[in-house]
Amino acid sequence: MIWILSAAVFLLLLAAALWWQWRREARRAGRATAGGVGIPLIVVLLAAAGYLLIGRNEHTGPWLEHQRLYGDAARSIIAGETPAMAAADIPAGAMVRVLQAQLSQTPSATGWYALGSLYDQLGAPAQTEEAAHKALALDPEASSAHLLLARALIEQAGGKLTDAAREQIQWVLDREPHHDGAWMLLTMAADRAGQYPLAIAGWESLLSRHGDGETADLLRRGLENSRLQQQRQGVFANLSAVVEGQGLPAGGTLFVYIREQGSTGQPLAARRQVIPAFPATLSLTAENWLQAYPSGETSLVMGARYTPAPGAAVDQAMISAQPVAMALPQQEPVTLRLKAK
């Protein structure tokens, strides 16, 4: 509020000075000065309008208050120092806004990393990625920023390991082969992506350093699960369907899914594809699985939904095929027949 009042006073003084200068020069030139009061009046009106439209914005007050309360903490973080205020006492959303403002004036690798970590905490992976890139631009040797970038890329991929994320993690492991945080991030994301040999290697690396206590039990369970999923992958990672759409226009969006018989909600696996012609053959591979592979005794069905609109979402696919029970291991593709309602 103080800076708004100061700006208003400055504009008034400037208007008065300009008006006085205009009157003096006009009199020297022998021109009439009647109506000259309109000049400072216009400036005053513009200042008032600016205050009403901007200065009294509902977000301005809280923003200024956050700058006052947490500005010192943000400046300490940017300088690589420990803030006097405890992190638990600072709302993450407020600190994001304050850090953004401070970093626009004083960029620092530490500050960008802190901002990215806050975005990560708030579940904003795209913003986390941007902040991590800016931190690395200022300090390319910061392992923490490489892992922050990897986490953001993995989060944007639904928790699955991507080539770009693995490159960032590997950068850290090449320099710190026993970095537990890097190994855990790599292992969990590889497991989620169905890259089980890599996940198994990760669990084994962690167990070699943490073979005792409760942590070891958790790591062993993770290792056993990855080994079990690897065994099942040969059965579940390449399942096909032939989808017939007699009388339906091609060029739309087809969704093929696998779920447990009788279940609802998120399917076990799903694939979306624009179909140029019917019949269409689709295969669901490891990357299409949204959940862990089920046991061999689980009864599964494969179904399909379709919409003539290309690029549409699944909730717009109102044309469906009756789900068909699957026999595993699959010997031939399942045949699905779309029927318009």
Order of alpha helices (4+ residues) and beta strands (2+ residues): alpha-alpha-alpha-alpha-alpha-alpha-alpha-alpha-alpha-alpha-alpha-beta-beta-beta-beta-beta-beta-beta
